[in-house]
């Protein structure tokens, strides 16, 4: 999600890498679940998030989308985000004890929080957001330990390539007045990367990059 603010306004001003220590550890939250409530449409999911949920909950991607997610326009793209529900507008996966019921398969946004990503020059660094988590006296933890994601190198490459692909899609969406093209392109992204089943016994990243290659070819045609 794009933000028209300076790095200093939202972070401690530092850029971090996976092996750096950062003051993000909130000691298991100690009963706090503020970041799981009133998040609106900000908890955006990428294709790996939906794949993990689908596999972990033994439901199809279509079922995951229908039961737990909502589609909204995010920076021009139509993308899924976690649905907030109830009087507290809380995440659908927050249990009665105020704990995450899907912690092992939680989305990348949740794994990252209160960290964020700062994209520049075709890559990204991590940042520590200073106004997002109300927990005081957080302790230092290594970034890669905090993110808690297997095969971090490939995961970071996937996150980066997905981000810049969406930027390429946005570029076309922002520069056309063809409503049919806008609709078709947004539907293509949702169907191709989220709803089309991934084989569980095959490498997710390999399947994703096959689809990404096709997507890039489609963008090239759309630009001409």
BAZAMI-788493 format. One line per field, with one value per atom (N, C-alpha, C): x, y, z; atom name. Coordinates in nm, 2 decimals. Layout:
% BAZAMI-788493
xx = c(X  ...) $
yy = c(Y  ...) $
zz = c(Z  ...) $
atom = c(CA  ...) $
% end
This chain:
% BAZAMI-788493
xx = c(0.08  0.00  0.09  0.06  0.14  0.11  0.21  0.18  0.26  0.19  0.25  0.31  0.40  0.47  0.61  0.69  0.84  0.87  0.99  1.03  1.04  1.08  1.09  0.96  0.85  0.72  0.67  0.70  0.64  0.73  0.86  0.96  1.07  1.16  1.27  1.38  1.35  1.44  1.55  1.56  1.66  1.61  1.70  1.67  1.74  1.66  1.71  1.71  1.80  1.80  1.77  1.76  1.71  1.80  1.92  2.01  2.03  1.97  1.98  1.89  1.93  1.85  1.76  1.64  1.54  1.45  1.41  1.33  1.18  1.15  1.01  0.94  1.02  0.96  0.88  0.75  0.65  0.62  0.71  0.70  0.56  0.53  0.41  0.28  0.29  0.18  0.12  0.14  0.09  -0.06  -0.14  -0.29  -0.34  -0.25  -0.29  -0.32  -0.43  -0.47  -0.51  -0.46  -0.50  -0.48  -0.37  -0.33  -0.42  -0.51  -0.60  -0.74  -0.75  -0.88  -0.88  -0.99  -1.00  -0.89  -0.85  -0.75  -0.80  -0.94  -1.00  -0.96  -0.91  -0.87  -0.71  -0.64  -0.50  -0.42  -0.49  -0.42  -0.43  -0.35  -0.36  -0.29  -0.34  -0.28  -0.22  -0.11  -0.05  -0.08  -0.05  -0.09  -0.04  0.08  0.13  0.05  0.00  -0.09  -0.21  -0.28  -0.40  -0.37  -0.26  -0.22  -0.20  -0.13  -0.11  -0.24  -0.33  -0.46  -0.54  -0.53  -0.61  -0.56  -0.43  -0.37  -0.39  -0.37  -0.38  -0.52  -0.62  -0.76  -0.83  -0.76  -0.82  -0.95  -0.93  -1.04  -0.98  -1.07  -1.02  -1.00  -0.92  -0.90  -1.03  -1.12  -1.25  -1.33  -1.32  -1.38  -1.32  -1.18  -1.11  -1.15  -1.16  -1.20  -1.34  -1.43  -1.57  -1.60  -1.52  -1.55  -1.47  -1.35  -1.26  -1.21  -1.22  -1.16  -1.26  -1.21  -1.29  -1.20  -1.26  -1.18  -1.21  -1.10  -1.12  -1.01  -1.03  -0.93  -0.82  -0.70  -0.59  -0.49  -0.47  -0.37  -0.40  -0.53  -0.56  -0.59  -0.52  -0.54  -0.65  -0.73  -0.83  -0.75  -0.74  -0.67  -0.75  -0.72  -0.79  -0.73  -0.81  -0.76  -0.85  -0.79  -0.86  -0.99  -1.10  -1.22  -1.23  -1.27  -1.29  -1.44  -1.47  -1.61  -1.65  -1.78  -1.82  -1.82  -1.86  -1.86  -1.72  -1.62  -1.49  -1.41  -1.48  -1.42  -1.29  -1.29  -1.17  -1.15  -1.03  -1.00  -1.08  -1.12  -1.21  -1.14  -1.01  -0.93  -0.89  -0.94  -0.91  -1.01  -0.96  -1.05  -1.10  -1.18  -1.24  -1.14  -1.02  -0.91  -0.83  -0.86  -0.79  -0.66  -0.65  -0.53  -0.56  -0.45  -0.47  -0.49  -0.59  -0.63  -0.55  -0.48  -0.41  -0.27  -0.21  -0.08  0.03  0.03  0.13  0.12  0.00  -0.02  -0.07  -0.04  -0.08  -0.02  -0.09  -0.04  0.09  0.16  0.29  0.28  0.17  0.15  0.16  0.09  0.09  0.23  0.30  0.43  0.53  0.51  0.60  0.57  0.45  0.41  0.48  0.53  0.52  0.62  0.69  0.79  0.71  0.77  0.72  0.83  0.80  0.90  0.91  1.03  1.05  1.11  1.04  1.08  1.15  1.26  1.33  1.43  1.45  1.55  1.53  1.41  1.39  1.41  1.42  1.44  1.37  1.40  1.34  1.42  1.40  1.46  1.34  1.37  1.27  1.28  1.17  1.16  1.09  1.11  1.04  0.94  0.81  0.70  0.69  0.69  0.69  0.55  0.45  0.32  0.21  0.26  0.16  0.13  0.23  0.22  0.22  0.12  0.11  0.20  0.25  0.32  0.45  0.48  0.59  0.71  0.83  0.94  0.96  0.95  0.98  1.13  1.16  1.30  1.35  1.48  1.54  1.53  1.51  1.51  1.56  1.62  1.67  1.55  1.56  1.45  1.40  1.49  1.44  1.38  1.42  1.35  1.21  1.20  1.07  0.97  1.01  0.93  0.88  0.97  0.93  0.87  0.95  0.91  1.01  0.97  1.07  1.12  1.25  1.31  1.30  1.36  1.34  1.39  1.50  1.56  1.46  1.40  1.30  1.17  1.14  1.02  1.04  1.16  1.19  1.19  1.24  1.24  1.10  1.01  0.87  0.80  0.82  0.75  0.79  0.92  0.97  0.92  0.92  0.87  0.72  0.65  0.50  0.47  0.55  0.53  0.55  0.66  0.69  0.60  0.55  0.46  0.33  0.28  0.16  0.18  0.30  0.33  0.32  0.36  0.35  0.20  0.12  -0.02  -0.08  -0.05  -0.10  -0.07  0.05  0.09  0.00  -0.04  -0.14  -0.28  -0.32  -0.45  -0.47  -0.36  -0.36  -0.36  -0.31  -0.28  -0.38  -0.49  -0.59  -0.73  -0.81  -0.95  -1.04  -0.98  -1.06  -1.11  -1.24  -1.29  -1.29  -1.30  -1.30  -1.16  -1.06  -0.92  -0.90  -0.94  -0.92  -0.99  -1.11  -1.19  -1.12  -1.08  -1.02  -0.88  -0.81  -0.67  -0.69  -0.78  -0.80  -0.85  -0.94  -1.00  -0.89  -0.80  -0.69  -0.60  -0.57  -0.48  -0.54  -0.66  -0.73  -0.75  -0.79  -0.81  -0.68  -0.58  -0.46  -0.37  -0.36  -0.27  -0.33  -0.46  -0.53  -0.62  -0.71  -0.82  -0.78  -0.69  -0.65  -0.57  -0.61  -0.54  -0.39  -0.32  -0.18  -0.17  -0.08  -0.06  0.01  -0.05  0.01  0.14  0.15  0.27  0.38  0.37  0.47  0.51  0.63  0.69  0.60  0.56  0.47  0.54  0.67  0.74  0.75  0.78  0.79  0.66  0.55  0.42  0.39  0.42  0.40  0.47  0.60  0.68  0.64  0.58  0.53  0.41  0.33  0.21  0.26  0.37  0.42  0.47  0.54  0.59  0.48  0.37  0.25  0.19  0.19  0.13  0.21  0.34  0.43  0.41  0.39  0.36  0.23  0.13  0.00  0.02  0.09  0.12  0.18  0.28  0.35  0.25  0.16  0.06  -0.04  -0.07  -0.17  -0.11  0.03  0.09  0.10  0.09  0.10  -0.03) $
yy = c(-0.12  0.00  0.12  0.22  0.34  0.43  0.51  0.61  0.74  0.85  0.97  1.04  0.98  1.03  1.00  1.07  1.05  0.93  0.87  0.76  0.80  0.92  0.97  0.98  1.00  1.02  0.89  0.78  0.65  0.55  0.58  0.48  0.55  0.47  0.52  0.58  0.58  0.64  0.55  0.42  0.33  0.22  0.17  0.06  -0.07  -0.18  -0.30  -0.41  -0.51  -0.63  -0.75  -0.86  -0.98  -1.02  -1.00  -1.04  -0.93  -0.82  -0.71  -0.73  -0.67  -0.67  -0.55  -0.57  -0.46  -0.47  -0.35  -0.35  -0.37  -0.50  -0.53  -0.64  -0.71  -0.82  -0.77  -0.80  -0.75  -0.86  -0.96  -1.06  -1.13  -1.18  -1.26  -1.18  -1.05  -0.96  -0.94  -1.04  -1.04  -0.99  -1.06  -1.03  -0.92  -0.85  -0.74  -0.79  -0.74  -0.78  -0.66  -0.54  -0.42  -0.42  -0.49  -0.49  -0.58  -0.66  -0.75  -0.69  -0.56  -0.50  -0.36  -0.33  -0.20  -0.17  -0.27  -0.25  -0.22  -0.22  -0.19  -0.28  -0.22  -0.30  -0.31  -0.28  -0.27  -0.40  -0.51  -0.64  -0.71  -0.67  -0.72  -0.85  -0.94  -1.08  -1.09  -1.16  -1.19  -1.34  -1.38  -1.52  -1.63  -1.61  -1.71  -1.72  -1.60  -1.60  -1.68  -1.66  -1.74  -1.89  -1.92  -2.06  -2.12  -2.06  -2.11  -2.13  -2.03  -2.05  -2.16  -2.17  -2.28  -2.42  -2.43  -2.56  -2.59  -2.49  -2.51  -2.53  -2.47  -2.48  -2.59  -2.65  -2.75  -2.70  -2.58  -2.52  -2.46  -2.46  -2.40  -2.25  -2.20  -2.05  -1.98  -2.03  -1.96  -1.96  -2.07  -2.07  -1.97  -1.97  -1.87  -1.73  -1.70  -1.56  -1.53  -1.63  -1.61  -1.59  -1.67  -1.68  -1.58  -1.55  -1.47  -1.34  -1.33  -1.21  -1.12  -1.00  -0.91  -0.86  -0.83  -0.77  -0.62  -0.54  -0.39  -0.34  -0.22  -0.15  -0.09  -0.14  -0.10  -0.04  0.09  0.16  0.12  0.11  0.08  -0.07  -0.16  -0.30  -0.35  -0.45  -0.52  -0.64  -0.63  -0.73  -0.77  -0.89  -0.94  -0.89  -0.86  -0.83  -0.90  -0.92  -0.99  -0.91  -0.98  -0.92  -0.89  -0.77  -0.74  -0.75  -0.81  -0.83  -0.81  -0.80  -0.78  -0.64  -0.62  -0.49  -0.43  -0.51  -0.46  -0.45  -0.48  -0.48  -0.56  -0.68  -0.76  -0.86  -0.91  -1.01  -1.14  -1.20  -1.32  -1.43  -1.43  -1.54  -1.52  -1.41  -1.38  -1.46  -1.54  -1.62  -1.55  -1.61  -1.55  -1.50  -1.56  -1.53  -1.41  -1.36  -1.25  -1.30  -1.42  -1.48  -1.52  -1.53  -1.57  -1.72  -1.76  -1.90  -1.97  -1.89  -1.94  -1.90  -1.89  -1.83  -1.89  -2.02  -2.09  -2.06  -2.02  -1.99  -1.85  -1.76  -1.62  -1.55  -1.45  -1.38  -1.31  -1.28  -1.21  -1.08  -1.00  -0.87  -0.89  -0.99  -1.02  -1.06  -1.14  -1.19  -1.07  -0.97  -0.86  -0.75  -0.73  -0.63  -0.63  -0.52  -0.38  -0.33  -0.43  -0.39  -0.36  -0.29  -0.27  -0.28  -0.26  -0.27  -0.13  -0.09  0.03  -0.01  0.01  -0.03  0.08  0.04  0.15  0.08  0.13  0.08  -0.07  -0.12  -0.26  -0.36  -0.31  -0.40  -0.34  -0.39  -0.33  -0.36  -0.28  -0.29  -0.29  -0.34  -0.34  -0.21  -0.17  -0.05  -0.09  -0.02  -0.03  0.08  0.05  0.15  0.19  0.32  0.37  0.40  0.40  0.44  0.33  0.21  0.11  0.02  -0.02  -0.11  -0.02  -0.04  0.03  -0.03  -0.15  -0.22  -0.14  -0.12  -0.05  -0.15  -0.09  -0.17  -0.30  -0.29  -0.40  -0.43  -0.56  -0.60  -0.63  -0.64  -0.66  -0.80  -0.82  -0.95  -0.95  -1.05  -1.05  -1.05  -0.97  -0.95  -1.09  -1.17  -1.30  -1.39  -1.38  -1.46  -1.41  -1.28  -1.22  -1.25  -1.25  -1.28  -1.42  -1.51  -1.65  -1.72  -1.71  -1.77  -1.86  -1.98  -2.08  -2.03  -2.07  -2.03  -1.88  -1.81  -1.66  -1.60  -1.65  -1.59  -1.59  -1.71  -1.72  -1.64  -1.64  -1.56  -1.41  -1.36  -1.22  -1.18  -1.28  -1.26  -1.25  -1.35  -1.35  -1.22  -1.18  -1.05  -0.94  -0.93  -0.82  -0.82  -0.94  -0.95  -0.93  -0.97  -0.95  -0.80  -0.73  -0.59  -0.51  -0.54  -0.47  -0.51  -0.63  -0.67  -0.59  -0.58  -0.50  -0.35  -0.30  -0.16  -0.15  -0.25  -0.25  -0.26  -0.34  -0.34  -0.21  -0.14  -0.01  0.09  0.08  0.18  0.17  0.05  0.04  0.09  0.05  0.09  0.24  0.31  0.45  0.53  0.46  0.53  0.49  0.43  0.39  0.44  0.47  0.50  0.39  0.28  0.17  0.09  0.11  0.04  -0.11  -0.16  -0.31  -0.36  -0.29  -0.33  -0.33  -0.23  -0.22  -0.34  -0.37  -0.48  -0.61  -0.64  -0.76  -0.79  -0.68  -0.69  -0.72  -0.66  -0.68  -0.82  -0.87  -1.00  -1.11  -1.08  -1.17  -1.19  -1.08  -1.09  -1.18  -1.15  -1.23  -1.37  -1.40  -1.54  -1.62  -1.55  -1.62  -1.65  -1.55  -1.56  -1.60  -1.58  -1.62  -1.74  -1.74  -1.84  -1.96  -1.95  -2.07  -2.16  -2.29  -2.37  -2.39  -2.39  -2.43  -2.58  -2.65  -2.79  -2.80  -2.86  -2.86  -2.94  -3.04  -3.13  -3.08  -2.96  -2.90  -2.77  -2.72  -2.60  -2.48  -2.41  -2.29  -2.19  -2.16  -2.05  -2.08  -2.21  -2.24  -2.22  -2.26  -2.24  -2.09  -2.01  -1.87  -1.80  -1.84  -1.77  -1.81  -1.93  -1.97  -1.87  -1.84  -1.75  -1.61  -1.57  -1.44  -1.41  -1.51  -1.50  -1.47  -1.55  -1.53  -1.39  -1.35  -1.22  -1.10  -1.12  -1.01  -1.01  -1.12  -1.12  -1.05  -1.08  -1.01  -0.86  -0.81  -0.67  -0.61  -0.68  -0.63  -0.61  -0.71  -0.69  -0.58  -0.56  -0.45  -0.31  -0.31  -0.18  -0.14  -0.23  -0.21  -0.18) $
zz = c(0.00  0.00  0.00  -0.09  -0.10  0.01  0.06  0.16  0.12  0.11  0.08  0.20  0.27  0.38  0.37  0.45  0.45  0.54  0.52  0.60  0.75  0.78  0.91  0.99  0.91  0.97  1.03  0.96  1.00  1.06  1.07  1.12  1.20  1.25  1.32  1.23  1.10  1.00  0.96  1.01  0.97  0.87  0.79  0.70  0.75  0.75  0.81  0.70  0.72  0.64  0.73  0.67  0.74  0.86  0.86  0.97  1.07  1.05  1.15  1.27  1.38  1.50  1.50  1.54  1.54  1.67  1.72  1.84  1.81  1.78  1.74  1.82  1.91  1.99  2.10  2.09  2.19  2.30  2.32  2.42  2.41  2.30  2.27  2.30  2.28  2.29  2.43  2.52  2.66  2.66  2.58  2.59  2.50  2.44  2.35  2.21  2.16  2.02  1.94  1.98  1.91  1.76  1.72  1.58  1.50  1.57  1.50  1.49  1.53  1.53  1.46  1.39  1.33  1.23  1.15  1.05  0.91  0.90  0.77  0.66  0.55  0.44  0.42  0.54  0.53  0.53  0.58  0.59  0.45  0.36  0.22  0.21  0.14  0.12  -0.01  -0.02  -0.15  -0.18  -0.30  -0.34  -0.25  -0.19  -0.10  0.03  0.08  0.20  0.17  0.06  0.03  0.01  -0.05  -0.06  0.07  0.16  0.30  0.37  0.36  0.43  0.37  0.24  0.17  0.21  0.21  0.25  0.40  0.49  0.63  0.68  0.61  0.66  0.57  0.48  0.39  0.32  0.27  0.19  0.06  -0.04  -0.17  -0.15  -0.25  -0.25  -0.26  -0.34  -0.35  -0.22  -0.14  -0.01  0.09  0.08  0.17  0.14  0.01  -0.03  0.02  0.00  0.04  0.19  0.26  0.41  0.49  0.45  0.54  0.48  0.35  0.28  0.21  0.17  0.09  -0.02  -0.13  -0.24  -0.24  -0.25  -0.26  -0.36  -0.40  -0.48  -0.40  -0.41  -0.34  -0.43  -0.43  -0.52  -0.67  -0.70  -0.84  -0.87  -0.79  -0.81  -0.72  -0.77  -0.69  -0.62  -0.49  -0.41  -0.29  -0.24  -0.12  0.01  0.11  0.24  0.35  0.47  0.57  0.61  0.63  0.67  0.82  0.85  0.99  1.02  1.14  1.17  1.32  1.34  1.48  1.53  1.66  1.72  1.73  1.75  1.76  1.63  1.52  1.39  1.39  1.43  1.45  1.34  1.33  1.23  1.25  1.14  1.14  1.22  1.23  1.29  1.43  1.49  1.63  1.72  1.81  1.89  2.02  2.10  2.22  2.32  2.32  2.41  2.36  2.24  2.18  2.12  2.08  2.02  1.88  1.80  1.66  1.65  1.58  1.57  1.45  1.37  1.26  1.26  1.38  1.39  1.30  1.29  1.21  1.06  1.02  0.87  0.85  0.95  0.94  0.82  0.77  0.65  0.67  0.56  0.57  0.64  0.62  0.69  0.84  0.89  1.03  1.08  1.00  1.04  1.05  0.96  0.96  1.07  1.10  1.20  1.33  1.38  1.33  1.23  1.17  1.07  0.94  0.85  0.72  0.61  0.49  0.38  0.31  0.28  0.20  0.07  -0.04  -0.17  -0.24  -0.30  -0.38  -0.47  -0.59  -0.69  -0.72  -0.73  -0.77  -0.65  -0.53  -0.42  -0.30  -0.18  -0.06  0.06  0.17  0.30  0.40  0.52  0.62  0.70  0.75  0.84  0.97  1.08  1.20  1.21  1.20  1.21  1.35  1.38  1.52  1.57  1.49  1.54  1.53  1.49  1.47  1.59  1.66  1.78  1.91  2.00  2.12  2.23  2.21  2.31  2.34  2.47  2.51  2.55  2.55  2.60  2.52  2.38  2.30  2.30  2.29  2.29  2.15  2.14  2.00  1.96  1.83  1.77  1.63  1.58  1.44  1.35  1.25  1.15  1.10  1.05  0.99  1.10  1.22  1.33  1.35  1.35  1.37  1.26  1.14  1.02  1.02  1.07  1.09  0.97  0.86  0.73  0.68  0.64  0.58  0.45  0.42  0.29  0.26  0.36  0.35  0.23  0.17  0.05  -0.06  -0.09  -0.19  -0.16  -0.03  0.01  -0.02  0.01  -0.01  -0.16  -0.24  -0.38  -0.44  -0.39  -0.43  -0.39  -0.27  -0.22  -0.31  -0.34  -0.42  -0.56  -0.62  -0.76  -0.77  -0.67  -0.67  -0.66  -0.57  -0.55  -0.68  -0.75  -0.87  -0.99  -0.99  -1.09  -1.07  -0.95  -0.92  -0.96  -0.94  -0.99  -1.14  -1.21  -1.36  -1.40  -1.33  -1.35  -1.33  -1.22  -1.18  -1.29  -1.35  -1.45  -1.57  -1.61  -1.72  -1.68  -1.55  -1.51  -1.50  -1.45  -1.43  -1.57  -1.67  -1.79  -1.91  -1.87  -1.97  -1.92  -2.02  -1.99  -2.04  -2.09  -2.14  -2.02  -1.98  -1.87  -1.88  -2.00  -2.02  -2.00  -2.04  -2.01  -1.86  -1.79  -1.65  -1.58  -1.62  -1.56  -1.59  -1.71  -1.75  -1.68  -1.67  -1.61  -1.46  -1.39  -1.25  -1.23  -1.31  -1.30  -1.33  -1.42  -1.46  -1.33  -1.27  -1.15  -1.04  -1.01  -0.91  -0.94  -1.06  -1.10  -1.12  -1.19  -1.22  -1.10  -1.01  -0.90  -0.76  -0.75  -0.62  -0.63  -0.73  -0.73  -0.81  -0.91  -0.98  -0.88  -0.86  -0.76  -0.79  -0.68  -0.68  -0.64  -0.70  -0.66  -0.52  -0.42  -0.29  -0.28  -0.37  -0.36  -0.45  -0.51  -0.60  -0.53  -0.57  -0.52  -0.55  -0.45  -0.48  -0.56  -0.53  -0.60  -0.75  -0.78  -0.92  -1.00  -0.93  -0.99  -1.01  -0.90  -0.91  -1.02  -1.04  -1.14  -1.28  -1.30  -1.43  -1.46  -1.36  -1.38  -1.40  -1.33  -1.34  -1.48  -1.53  -1.67  -1.77  -1.75  -1.84  -1.82  -1.69  -1.66  -1.72  -1.72  -1.78  -1.93  -1.99  -2.14  -2.17  -2.08  -2.10  -2.09  -1.99  -1.97  -2.09  -2.15  -2.27  -2.38  -2.40  -2.50  -2.47  -2.35  -2.31  -2.33  -2.32  -2.34  -2.49  -2.58  -2.72  -2.79) $
atom = c(N  CA  C  N  CA  C  N  CA  C  N  CA  C  N  CA  C  N  CA  C  N  CA  C  N  CA  C  N  CA  C  N  CA  C  N  CA  C  N  CA  C  N  CA  C  N  CA  C  N  CA  C  N  CA  C  N  CA  C  N  CA  C  N  CA  C  N  CA  C  N  CA  C  N  CA  C  N  CA  C  N  CA  C  N  CA  C  N  CA  C  N  CA  C  N  CA  C  N  CA  C  N  CA  C  N  CA  C  N  CA  C  N  CA  C  N  CA  C  N  CA  C  N  CA  C  N  CA  C  N  CA  C  N  CA  C  N  CA  C  N  CA  C  N  CA  C  N  CA  C  N  CA  C  N  CA  C  N  CA  C  N  CA  C  N  CA  C  N  CA  C  N  CA  C  N  CA  C  N  CA  C  N  CA  C  N  CA  C  N  CA  C  N  CA  C  N  CA  C  N  CA  C  N  CA  C  N  CA  C  N  CA  C  N  CA  C  N  CA  C  N  CA  C  N  CA  C  N  CA  C  N  CA  C  N  CA  C  N  CA  C  N  CA  C  N  CA  C  N  CA  C  N  CA  C  N  CA  C  N  CA  C  N  CA  C  N  CA  C  N  CA  C  N  CA  C  N  CA  C  N  CA  C  N  CA  C  N  CA  C  N  CA  C  N  CA  C  N  CA  C  N  CA  C  N  CA  C  N  CA  C  N  CA  C  N  CA  C  N  CA  C  N  CA  C  N  CA  C  N  CA  C  N  CA  C  N  CA  C  N  CA  C  N  CA  C  N  CA  C  N  CA  C  N  CA  C  N  CA  C  N  CA  C  N  CA  C  N  CA  C  N  CA  C  N  CA  C  N  CA  C  N  CA  C  N  CA  C  N  CA  C  N  CA  C  N  CA  C  N  CA  C  N  CA  C  N  CA  C  N  CA  C  N  CA  C  N  CA  C  N  CA  C  N  CA  C  N  CA  C  N  CA  C  N  CA  C  N  CA  C  N  CA  C  N  CA  C  N  CA  C  N  CA  C  N  CA  C  N  CA  C  N  CA  C  N  CA  C  N  CA  C  N  CA  C  N  CA  C  N  CA  C  N  CA  C  N  CA  C  N  CA  C  N  CA  C  N  CA  C  N  CA  C  N  CA  C  N  CA  C  N  CA  C  N  CA  C  N  CA  C  N  CA  C  N  CA  C  N  CA  C  N  CA  C  N  CA  C  N  CA  C  N  CA  C  N  CA  C  N  CA  C  N  CA  C  N  CA  C  N  CA  C  N  CA  C  N  CA  C  N  CA  C  N  CA  C  N  CA  C  N  CA  C  N  CA  C  N  CA  C  N  CA  C  N  CA  C  N  CA  C  N  CA  C  N  CA  C  N  CA  C  N  CA  C  N  CA  C  N  CA  C  N  CA  C  N  CA  C  N  CA  C  N  CA  C  N  CA  C  N  CA  C  N  CA  C  N  CA  C  N  CA  C  N  CA  C  N  CA  C  N  CA  C  N  CA  C  N  CA  C  N  CA  C  N  CA  C  N  CA  C  N  CA  C  N  CA  C  N  CA  C  N  CA  C  N  CA  C  N  CA  C  N  CA  C  N  CA  C  N  CA  C  N  CA  C  N  CA  C  N  CA  C  N  CA  C  N  CA  C  N  CA  C  N  CA  C  N  CA  C  N  CA  C  N  CA  C  N  CA  C  N  CA  C  N  CA  C  N  CA  C  N  CA  C  N  CA  C  N  CA  C  N  CA  C  N  CA  C  N  CA  C) $
% end
